[in-house]
Amino acid sequence: MHYPAIKVNREKLRYNTSILIDKCGRLGIEIIPVTKVYCGMPEIAEASVKAGAKMLADSRIENIKKLKVLDVPKMLLRIPMLSQADEIIENVDISLNSEYKTIKTLSEKALQKGRIHKIVLMIDLGDLREGVWYEDAVEFADRIIKLPGIKLVGVGTNLTCYGGVIPNSENLGLLASLANEIEKKYNLKLSIVSGGNSSSLHLVDKNKVPKGINQLRLGEAIVLGNETAYGERIEGTYGDVFTYMAEIIELKEKPSVPIGEIGVDAFGEKPVFTDRGIRKRAILASGRQDLKVDGIQPRDKNAIVIGASSDHMIIDVSDCSREYRVGDIMEFDLDYGALLAAFTSEYVEKVIE
Ligand SMILES: *Cc1c(COP(=O)(O)O)cnc(C)c1O
């Protein structure tokens, strides 16, 4: 095996997916697993499909193409690039949209290819990331249902992404009522009312999801077992689906404060040091080129991450009961950002169990 590595326990991922399918299913809400954090690796996404997921979603067309081997519809989460319209018609079943010009291009391409492309209209309820402003949504829907080659199958929203707005009965209630208004006014059926991401789960537990919301797109909740509005653990889920592993290349006792005049570190930041005396420090062959170092937590609770440069990470192991040696592997939990970086780094070996 090569290090650094990230190990994936698919059984735990399957289990997390099934817990969430049950929990949301009881309220009539379907969950769509979001695969972007692990770069859409089909071997991993398969675990969620085995748990019963009926669709998969990713932000990038490259990942959606990788997922082709799995026989479920794919949703494109990021608003399409005009330059990718052809690829989207060919590879994506449903895309989330907010721009008329893009939807019109998708319509033309779909028509050329003799296909019907499904669209979810994204509505901005105040978080200020993507979406048609909520006051303009009903009118906007009218313009797109007239276009051939595409089918408006639903509406959706994204919260807690840019503005940090927390989903509640009021904002999601507005989404549901806009869906209703569009259905009545234009005499059509919207099968999807997509009420956001892992930050909407707290409403599921409190049974406060407004009637009409029937879908959530879940990334972090499945991979890390977190709801993301308040950062709580989701009861019964595994938080250790992923394990980051790096190898010790130096182990020495050294002072905790450098000797000499202190300038800036390799990243142009002026480091600060606390004098804890002589400490036992492990240097690991892993650094900022492999992951986001402030998003990791050693599994050995007595180990302390003290810093990192591009390819070295320093861990204080003085208080650890385990007697570490050069060549030993240390294990870490990762937060969402660190997980994203580790999967994206070509230097990190992906090990699928
Ligand atoms: C990433 C993403 C999600 C999933 O977000 P989580 O917080 O990981 O659940 C859902 N919807 C959209 C549009 C996204 O980009």
The ligand as an SDF file (V2000), in Angstrom:
LIG
                    3D

 15 15  0  0  0  0  0  0  0  0999 V2000
  -23.0100   19.9520   -2.6080 C   0  0  0  0  0  0  0  0  0  0  0  0
  -24.4420   20.1740   -2.8290 C   0  0  0  0  0  0  0  0  0  0  0  0
  -25.3810   19.4860   -2.0450 C   0  0  0  0  0  0  0  0  0  0  0  0
  -24.9930   18.5760   -0.8990 C   0  0  0  0  0  0  0  0  0  0  0  0
  -24.6000   19.3460    0.2030 O   0  0  0  0  0  0  0  0  0  0  0  0
  -24.2990   18.6930    1.6380 P   0  0  0  0  0  0  0  0  0  0  0  0
  -24.2390   19.8420    2.5570 O   0  0  0  0  0  0  0  0  0  0  0  0
  -23.0040   17.9720    1.5240 O   0  0  0  0  0  0  0  0  0  0  0  0
  -25.4290   17.7770    1.9410 O   0  0  0  0  0  0  0  0  0  0  0  0
  -26.7270   19.6820   -2.3340 C   0  0  0  0  0  0  0  0  0  0  0  0
  -27.1110   20.5180   -3.3160 N   0  0  0  0  0  0  0  0  0  0  0  0
  -26.2390   21.2130   -4.0810 C   0  0  0  0  0  0  0  0  0  0  0  0
  -26.7540   22.1220   -5.1480 C   0  0  0  0  0  0  0  0  0  0  0  0
  -24.8760   21.0620   -3.8570 C   0  0  0  0  0  0  0  0  0  0  0  0
  -24.0060   21.7560   -4.6050 O   0  0  0  0  0  0  0  0  0  0  0  0
  1  2  1  0
  2  3  1  0
  2 14  2  0
  3  4  1  0
  3 10  2  0
  4  5  1  0
  5  6  1  0
  6  7  2  0
  6  8  1  0
  6  9  1  0
 10 11  1  0
 11 12  2  0
 12 13  1  0
 12 14  1  0
 14 15  1  0
M  END
$$$$
